Amino acid sequence: MATPLARGSMDHEPGIVSPFKRVFLKGEKGRDKKAQEKATERRALHTFSLSQPDHRIDPDILLNDYIEKEVKYLGQLSSVPGYLNPSSRTEVLQLVDNARSHQLAGQLTSEQDAVVSLSAYNIKLVWRDGEDIILRVPIHDIAAVSYIRDDSLHLVVIKTAQESGGSPCPSSCPDLNKSQTLSSLSEGGAVLVEVCCLLVLAVDNKAAAEELCLLLSQVFQIVYTESTIDFLDRAIFDGATTPTRHLSLYSDDSSSKVDVKEAFEEEASAFPFQASMEAEGNSPSASTPASPQAKTASDGDLSTTAAELLQDYMTTLRTKLSSQEIQQFATLLHEYRNGASIHEFCINLRQLYGDSRKFLLLGLRPFIPEKDSQHFENFLETIGVKDGRGIITDSFGRYRRTASSASDSTANGNGAAGGSGASDEGQEAPEGDEWDRMITDIGNDIEALGCSMDQEGATP
Amino acid sequence: MTMDDMKNEADAASIVSMALYTVMYPVFNQLEKVNLSAAQTLRAAIIKAEKENPGLTQDIVMKILEKKNVKIDYHESLLRMAADDVEEFTIDRREPEFQELNERARALKHILSTIPDEIYDRAGFLQSIKDIASAIKELLDMVNTVFRKYQYQNKRALEQQKKEFVKYSKSFSVTLKTYFRDGKVMNVFVSANRLTHQTNMILQAFKTVV
C-alpha cells in the first residue's frame, strides 16, 4: 500500500520514485508474484454458481456431490465449555483472542490457506497446497456456525463435538435444530455436554462468510428434512404393524402387517378355561382309574396341557400353512368361538386346508367343545380322516388300531396312557373319556403328521 | 341420513365428497338456526344429489366462488376447514378406547389443517411434519388397540380401512419428499386433504362396524 508521501511524490513528480518506495514496492511485487505463481499452480476449486441473494444451491449437489470454498484455517479449539453461546460475539472472541497466541495462528498468511469441502455428509478441511487433510467433521457433529467480523477479520466459527461421533448438543435436544443460519442454536438452555470444539476459519470478506454460513444452513436443512421424513415413515410403519413381543407373521402387503401370533395367544388363553371347565363338570373330585396321569391330573394340569396342545398345533400349522392361510385360520377360529356354527367352521377349515392337508383337522379334536364334538367327528368321517380312512391312516396301521381302541374304550384309555380298567366306569367315564381322548389324539396326530411329512419328502 | 348413505357418499378413493361434509354441513348447521325445516330439506336434497353424482357439491361450491369472484385456493381452504368436527364421523360409543380414537383423529386433522400456515417456514413445517408423524402413529396405535379389545362383525372392512389410511399416509410422505424438491405446495394440500378424508373414513368405519 503506497504511503501518502510516496503517493504525493508520484503525483507531483511522476518521473522520480523514492528509493525506499522502490525497495518496498520491489519486495511487495516479489511477494505478490510468488503468491500469484502459487495461485496459478493450485488446482481449481470444485464449485458451482449459487443463486442470489440467498446463495441457494441445488440440494442434489450437496447430496450427491460437493462444493469447495477457499478459507484460511486458523486452528481448532478443544475443551471449550459446552455452554458457550456461539451467537455471542464477546464470548467467542474472548476465546479466540486467548488462543491466538498459542493455539490459533496469529498472522494470516498463505500458510493458512485451506479448502473447505462441503456436502450433506460432512465438512472436510484440506490444505490448499498439498491437499493434506486437516480434519473431517460429520454434519451430525456440528452444533452451530457463527460469523463474526472483527475489524478486517471475517471469522467463521463452527461449534462441533469434542470427539468424532459425540454430540455437541445436549442429549435432550433433537438432532433437528441445525437449520438455523448465521445465529447459533439455542437448545432451551439445557446443557448436558461438558465440552465441545470450535473450528476457527477466516474468509476474505463478509460476502464469503455469509455464503459459507448459508451453504452450511442448507446442508442442515437437507439433513433435518431427510431425518424428519424418515421419522414420518418410521411412525407410519410402526403404527401399521400390531405391536408384539414375538415374531410376527407378515402378510404380502407390507402396509399392514398383522400379528397372527397375537391372535393365537388370545385363543390359547381361553382354551385352558374350556378344558378345565369340562373337567370340572365331570366331578373333579372323583378319582380317574383310566390312567395314572388322569388320577393325579388337576384342573391346572389340564389347562396347561390344553395350552401346550394348542401351541403344538400352532407349530404344526406354521409348517403347513402360508402366512395368509394362518391368518384365515385365526379368523375362522375366532368366528367359531364367537358364535359361528361347528358346521360352518368345519366346512371353512376343510376348504382352507384342502385335500392334501385335511389331516390337520385331526389336531383340532382337543379343542372342540363337547357339544360340538359329535358333529366334528362325523365331519371327519365324511372327509375320510377318521378310523383308518384317508391318506394318513391308510399307510399307518397302528393309527387304525389306536383309533379303534379310543372309540371303543371309554374308560380304559389306551396303551400309551397305560391305564387299567375302572370299577366305576359310569361315574368316572366322562372325565376319563376326555383325558384319554386328548392323549390318544395327541399321539395319533403326531404320528399322522410325521407320516405325511415323510410322504411329502418322498414325492418329488 | 343413515351411515350407509354416508358410506356411499364418501368415496374412500376420492376426496370430492369432502366438499359436502367440510363445507356444506357447517352451512346447513347455521341455516338450521334460521329455518330448521328449510335447512333440513336442503341438507337431504344435497346429500341425495351428492350420492347420485359424487363431486356435485364440490362443483357447486367452486361455481359459487367463481361467481362471487372469491380468489381463494380451494384445496388450501378445504384443508384449513378440515379440523372441524363432523358429527356424522364421531364415534358414539362411550368406552374410553373409542373416545380416545375420536380424540386422536381430531388431533391429526387439526395438525394437518395448520399446514397452510406452516409450509412456508421450513423449520416450522418440519416440526409440523414431526407432529403429524406422531399423530398418525398414535391414531394407528389406538386402532390396533380397538382391534384387539373389541369384537366386531366385519373385521375385514376395518382392516381394509386401516390399510387405506396407511396407504394415504405413505402417499403423504412421498408427496412431502417431492415438495422439498419442487416446492409445489398445492400437491401437499391435496395429499393432506386425502389423509384427512381417510381419517374420517376410519372413524366412520368404526362407527358403523364395531
Interface residues (C-beta under 8 A of the other chain):
Chain A: P59 L176 S179 Q180 Q221 Y224 T225 T228 I229 F231 L232 D233 R234 A235 I236 D238 G239 A240 T242 P243 D253 S255 S256 V258 E262 E266 T331 N338
Chain B: R122 A123 L126 Q127 I129 K130 I132 A133 S134 I136 K137 E138 L139 L140 D141 V143 N144 F147 R148 Q151 K155 E159 K162 K163 V166 K167 S169 K170 F172 S173 L176 K177 F180 R181
